[in-house]
Amino acid sequence: MSRRLSARLLALSLALAPAGLAPLAAQTAKAQAKAWTAGRTPDGQPDLQGTWVNATITPFERPALLAAKGVLSAEEAAQLEQQAAANRVESAPRAGDVGSYNQIWFDSGTKVVKTRQSALVVDPPDGRVPVIAAAEARRDYNLGHTADSYEYMSTWDRCITRGVPGDMFPAGYNNAYQIVQAPGYVVILAEMIHDARVIPLSGAHLPAGIRQWDGDSRGHWEGNTLVVDSTNFNGKGWIASNAASGRIKGIPESDAAHIVERFTRADADTILYEATIEDSKAYTKPWKVAMPLSRDPEYTVYEYACHEGNYAMEDILNAGRALEKAEQK
């Protein structure tokens, strides 16, 4: 029996129990609440280790039709899941288009997040990222010139990185993360691009003159919450590089970016993840993404051999040069 079903039956028993049985039911509820306690690693860290997944149909930003809804009702969540199932139909490719992956290769989820929030963006309250016009213009230019040069392509297309916190944003497939802890460190392996973040739990940030694609991440514990502070970005990346992030795909992550992530173990099968993004060169104010990560001990993380199979980038650039030659005739 699942924990969710057990909880529902317990609530029903409390509601229907005769007065004499109510104390016993209450004691049972209290015992179940104490059934899980947060574990510790041998060196005393709250234990976040395991394989976690975050595939979901919950949209990155709140759609207009849910403008006033921060949290979905059970009925609304079911309707969205039914619609998503109906939409998972392979469409015929367009003329001259060989098509993309078919559904067997995708793993974008079938459910809304279990918190039933209407968008992954939870702040501002309207669920919309406060992007400045200049950042949108830069995004549009890059996306419109991908065949001109590799410099306009995303760092994911170039097999460099999906970025921080972009590597935590759900995509169409490979939505798994393996967390490993060692004395003084937490390591997060993202399945996509097989990218491992080694996060020290002590020490100051790198000097301001040292800049990196994924910035410089430093972690510390606030109670049972791992807080990861990232600065020192090189200004060459994107905040998000996957289509599931909607209009945020391609928004530049500048050298002024400051990212604060929080990982809180909520129960045996859930980590609550939050990321607050601050970047004065891209947004009018800070904004926040939140989502649960679900434990999946049966999931196997295979190597993502990105460069070995990255023929598309070369093909796109070759097609761009062929188009230029054709236009000169």
TAVEN-V425943 format. One line per field, one symbol per residue. ss: DSSP state (H for helix, E for strand, - for the rest). phi: phi as a letter, one per 40 degrees, with the letter a starting at -180 (. if undefined). burial: b if it has 9 or more other ideal C-beta (glycine too) atoms within 8 Angstrom, else e. A space follows every 50 residues. Layout:
ss: ???
phi: ???
burial: ???
This chain:
ss: --HHHHHHHHHHHHHH--HHHHHHHHHHHHHHH------E-----E---E EEE----------HHH----E--HHHHHHHHHHHHHH------------- --HHH-----------E---EEE-------E-HHHHHHHHHHHH-----H HH-------------HHH-------EEEEEEE--EEEEEE-HHHEEEEEE -----------E---EEEEEEE--EEEEEEE-E---EE----HHHHHH-- -EE----EEEEEEEEEE--EEEEEEEEE----E---EEEEEEEEE----- ------HHH-HHHHHHHHHHHHHHHHHH-
phi: .ccccccccccccccbccdccddccccccccccccbbccbcdcgcdcbch bbbacaccccbccdcbdbbcbcccccccccccccccccbcccccdgbcgb ccccccacgbbccccfccaccbacdcgbccccccccccdcccccbcccad ccccccdcgcacgbcdcccdbcafcbabbbbadgabbbccccgfcbccbc bagcccddccbbdcgbbbbabbgcbcbbbbbgccgbcbcabbcccgcccg ccbccccbbbbbbbccadbabcbbbbbbaccbbcacabbaacbbcbcccb ccccccccbcccccccccccccccccccc
burial: eeeeebbeebeebbeebeeeebeebbebbeebeeeeeeeebeeebbbbee bbbbebbbbbbbbeebeebeebeeebbeebbeebeeeeeeeeeeeeeeee eeeeeeebbeebbeebbbbbbbebeebebbbbeebbebbbbbbebbeeee ebbbbbbbeebbbbbbbbbbbebebbbbbebeeebbbbbbbbbbbebebb beeeeeeeeeebbbbbbbbbbeeebbbbbbbbbbbebbbbbbebbbebbb bbbbeebbbbbbbbbeeeebbbbbbbbbbebbbeeebbbbbbbbbbeeee eeebebeeebeebeebbebbeebeeeeee
